[in-house]
Amino acid sequence: MSNIGFVGLGIMGGPMCRNLLKSGHKLVVYDVVPALVERVAGYGASPGDSARGVAERSEIVITMLPDGPEVEQAVLGPAGVLEGARPGSTIVDMSSISPLVAQKVGAACQAKGVRFLDAPVSGGEPKAVDGTLAIMVGGDEAVFNEMAPVLRTMGSSVTLTGPVGAGNVTKLANQIIVACNIAAMGEALVLATRAGLDPNVVFNAIKGGLAGSTVLNAKAPMVIGRNFKPGFRIRLHQKDLRNALLAAESMKVGLPLTSTVQQMLMALMNQGKGDLDHSAIVNFIEQMAGIEVKSPGDLP
Amino acid sequence: MSNIGFVGLGIMGGPMCRNLLKSGHKLVVYDVVPALVERVAGYGASPGDSARGVAERSEIVITMLPDGPEVEQAVLGPAGVLEGARPGSTIVDMSSISPLVAQKVGAACQAKGVRFLDAPVSGGEPKAVDGTLAIMVGGDEAVFNEMAPVLRTMGSSVTLTGPVGAGNVTKLANQIIVACNIAAMGEALVLATRAGLDPNVVFNAIKGGLAGSTVLNAKAPMVIGRNFKPGFRIRLHQKDLRNALLAAESMKVGLPLTSTVQQMLMALMNQGKGDLDHSAIVNFIEQMAGIEVKSPGDLP
């Protein structure tokens, strides 16, 4: 069992630490929020005093942070992981960030002889708790093979998808499809509802054919039942699509649907709906159609 | 067994006639193309001399035509079905058309005491041959219940979704989701491929999660294998999305993703790609990214 450092102890990081501890790993943990450090210390982890302090006491450091700027700060910034990391140690960033930032952080690690993987996850809090996340990894194959057993304590599917950055590219590909599939479902359901049809009848008539999807099965009942409790939040999906568009731009790739849906998400955030489930994308289509959107009763 | 008239004996109508004949129905058939009449006569149907002539000899007339204008012509036009149909008989239009046209034709039938259902199908030629189409029906419940046994000789799923026009609204909802899901997959795969990833690895990494869909499973292998043999043709899907946008406009509903994908399909038609499978939507995204699109080897 390895000495593992863990930086970022929020909704995802907390339960991921718990699963690492259950598997017998020794954990040193840090978060800028002291209460989160205390909570994970309560699971049996040793509290660290900084990201650097965590790295000094670990062979492997895992980071799980909101977005690229936080990862840059925690890894490359003052009192960051890289100041404390020894050559030959490994940093695994499991945040969902821009692949460009992942590559920048990876290059800085390499320059110090520190190995780096980007390994974003999919599945959200429930699968973080269950240890059944899907983990998409970018980096060197030998490093991946060494780290895979550690990752498997947190995820049921652990896939190497290419060099550093590829994990986040795969995650963004996933997020593009999910967001656009939700918006497409929204357009279909608004059209049918406005035409006077029962959306449940439409859902049942089409779900078994080529229109069928995991999004349709998971989200159509939420939309029809006006339940927008997250799940996955509007503001996080907006962040992911923004990262996808920035990465696409750097490669001169145009993403017309993705950019449209990113703007829908931004508009919903401007209405104070950033913490609703991403299925609330349908609200944007409804507003366009002049349909009064009932205020969701079960905001988190 | 009923005396059934059938107008429109193409790729879909031909095998649908065959299944009606197999079930023991007596069939009178007509198409503007004499060779198609001859072929279906070879299955055991009686050839008619016009749409009106078919209606004069039938209690039920089924129409299966390319789009709304052809249905208006065949049902409401000179020597059309309605000229020959007796009060109390039933017309079932199984074409995929604008719900507005379906309602117009339905109203003209009602004025003559003729009953009308719109009953578009999904599943394409293979399911027309197998008699396993999904049939989405709009119309009066009593008429639906009477016609359902006839429809079940052609389809494995037969669903009443609302009043006349609702069948086509449901079909359009289906087509919106399918087209947008294909385009979303295209954006995700182009981004990943341009970033240097193996699209097959990405496909396998994400297909089990929230990004999973029938479209992803059916079409990603076609895109990755550069096989754009239809399947369902670009030009037919363009027609469906155009009908969706016209119906949406009549209800003051905006469909931003649908309109974008409809324009992608139109652009591909302008390049002579109208007879490729709709998975070739990805070609549009590739062209935007300056990726040279290999000419598909297996055009029909």
Chai-1 contact restraints between the chains, C-beta under 6 A:
chainA,res_idxA,chainB,res_idxB,connection_type,confidence,min_distance_angstrom,max_distance_angstrom,comment,restraint_id
A,S122,B,G209,contact,1.0,0.0,6.0,A-B,restraint_1
A,A134,B,G209,contact,1.0,0.0,6.0,A-B,restraint_2
A,M136,B,A205,contact,1.0,0.0,6.0,A-B,restraint_3
A,T159,B,A205,contact,1.0,0.0,6.0,A-B,restraint_4
A,T161,B,L197,contact,1.0,0.0,6.0,A-B,restraint_5
A,T161,B,V201,contact,1.0,0.0,6.0,A-B,restraint_6
A,T161,B,A205,contact,1.0,0.0,6.0,A-B,restraint_7
A,G162,B,L197,contact,1.0,0.0,6.0,A-B,restraint_8
A,A166,B,L197,contact,1.0,0.0,6.0,A-B,restraint_9
A,V169,B,A192,contact,1.0,0.0,6.0,A-B,restraint_10
A,V169,B,A195,contact,1.0,0.0,6.0,A-B,restraint_11
A,V169,B,L197,contact,1.0,0.0,6.0,A-B,restraint_12
A,T170,B,V202,contact,1.0,0.0,6.0,A-B,restraint_13
A,T170,B,A205,contact,1.0,0.0,6.0,A-B,restraint_14
A,A173,B,A188,contact,1.0,0.0,6.0,A-B,restraint_15
A,A173,B,A192,contact,1.0,0.0,6.0,A-B,restraint_16
A,A173,B,V202,contact,1.0,0.0,6.0,A-B,restraint_17
A,N174,B,I206,contact,1.0,0.0,6.0,A-B,restraint_18
A,N174,B,A211,contact,1.0,0.0,6.0,A-B,restraint_19
A,I176,B,E187,contact,1.0,0.0,6.0,A-B,restraint_20
A,I176,B,A188,contact,1.0,0.0,6.0,A-B,restraint_21
A,I177,B,A184,contact,1.0,0.0,6.0,A-B,restraint_22
A,I177,B,A188,contact,1.0,0.0,6.0,A-B,restraint_23
A,I177,B,A211,contact,1.0,0.0,6.0,A-B,restraint_24
A,V178,B,L210,contact,1.0,0.0,6.0,A-B,restraint_25
A,V178,B,A211,contact,1.0,0.0,6.0,A-B,restraint_26
A,C180,B,A184,contact,1.0,0.0,6.0,A-B,restraint_27
A,N181,B,N181,contact,1.0,0.0,6.0,A-B,restraint_28
A,A183,B,L257,contact,1.0,0.0,6.0,A-B,restraint_29
A,A184,B,I177,contact,1.0,0.0,6.0,A-B,restraint_30
A,A184,B,C180,contact,1.0,0.0,6.0,A-B,restraint_31
A,A184,B,N181,contact,1.0,0.0,6.0,A-B,restraint_32
A,A184,B,L257,contact,1.0,0.0,6.0,A-B,restraint_33
A,E187,B,I176,contact,1.0,0.0,6.0,A-B,restraint_34
A,E187,B,L255,contact,1.0,0.0,6.0,A-B,restraint_35
A,E187,B,L257,contact,1.0,0.0,6.0,A-B,restraint_36
A,E187,B,T258,contact,1.0,0.0,6.0,A-B,restraint_37
A,A188,B,A173,contact,1.0,0.0,6.0,A-B,restraint_38
A,A188,B,I176,contact,1.0,0.0,6.0,A-B,restraint_39
A,A188,B,I177,contact,1.0,0.0,6.0,A-B,restraint_40
A,V190,B,V253,contact,1.0,0.0,6.0,A-B,restraint_41
A,L191,B,A248,contact,1.0,0.0,6.0,A-B,restraint_42
A,L191,B,V253,contact,1.0,0.0,6.0,A-B,restraint_43
A,A192,B,V169,contact,1.0,0.0,6.0,A-B,restraint_44
A,A192,B,A173,contact,1.0,0.0,6.0,A-B,restraint_45
A,R194,B,M251,contact,1.0,0.0,6.0,A-B,restraint_46
A,R194,B,V253,contact,1.0,0.0,6.0,A-B,restraint_47
A,A195,B,V169,contact,1.0,0.0,6.0,A-B,restraint_48
A,L197,B,T161,contact,1.0,0.0,6.0,A-B,restraint_49
A,L197,B,G162,contact,1.0,0.0,6.0,A-B,restraint_50
A,L197,B,A166,contact,1.0,0.0,6.0,A-B,restraint_51
A,L197,B,V169,contact,1.0,0.0,6.0,A-B,restraint_52
A,V201,B,T161,contact,1.0,0.0,6.0,A-B,restraint_53
A,V202,B,T170,contact,1.0,0.0,6.0,A-B,restraint_54
A,V202,B,A173,contact,1.0,0.0,6.0,A-B,restraint_55
A,A205,B,M136,contact,1.0,0.0,6.0,A-B,restraint_56
A,A205,B,T159,contact,1.0,0.0,6.0,A-B,restraint_57
A,A205,B,T161,contact,1.0,0.0,6.0,A-B,restraint_58
A,A205,B,T170,contact,1.0,0.0,6.0,A-B,restraint_59
A,I206,B,N174,contact,1.0,0.0,6.0,A-B,restraint_60
A,G209,B,S122,contact,1.0,0.0,6.0,A-B,restraint_61
A,G209,B,A134,contact,1.0,0.0,6.0,A-B,restraint_62
A,L210,B,V178,contact,1.0,0.0,6.0,A-B,restraint_63
A,L210,B,T214,contact,1.0,0.0,6.0,A-B,restraint_64
A,A211,B,N174,contact,1.0,0.0,6.0,A-B,restraint_65
A,A211,B,I177,contact,1.0,0.0,6.0,A-B,restraint_66
A,A211,B,V178,contact,1.0,0.0,6.0,A-B,restraint_67
A,G212,B,T214,contact,1.0,0.0,6.0,A-B,restraint_68
A,S213,B,S213,contact,1.0,0.0,6.0,A-B,restraint_69
A,T214,B,L210,contact,1.0,0.0,6.0,A-B,restraint_70
A,T214,B,G212,contact,1.0,0.0,6.0,A-B,restraint_71
A,A248,B,L191,contact,1.0,0.0,6.0,A-B,restraint_72
A,M251,B,R194,contact,1.0,0.0,6.0,A-B,restraint_73
A,V253,B,L191,contact,1.0,0.0,6.0,A-B,restraint_74
A,V253,B,R194,contact,1.0,0.0,6.0,A-B,restraint_75
A,V253,B,A289,contact,1.0,0.0,6.0,A-B,restraint_76
A,G254,B,M288,contact,1.0,0.0,6.0,A-B,restraint_77
A,L255,B,E187,contact,1.0,0.0,6.0,A-B,restraint_78
A,P256,B,T260,contact,1.0,0.0,6.0,A-B,restraint_79
A,L257,B,A183,contact,1.0,0.0,6.0,A-B,restraint_80
A,L257,B,A184,contact,1.0,0.0,6.0,A-B,restraint_81
A,L257,B,E187,contact,1.0,0.0,6.0,A-B,restraint_82
A,L257,B,L257,contact,1.0,0.0,6.0,A-B,restraint_83
A,T258,B,E187,contact,1.0,0.0,6.0,A-B,restraint_84
A,T260,B,P256,contact,1.0,0.0,6.0,A-B,restraint_85
A,M288,B,G254,contact,1.0,0.0,6.0,A-B,restraint_86
A,A289,B,V253,contact,1.0,0.0,6.0,A-B,restraint_87
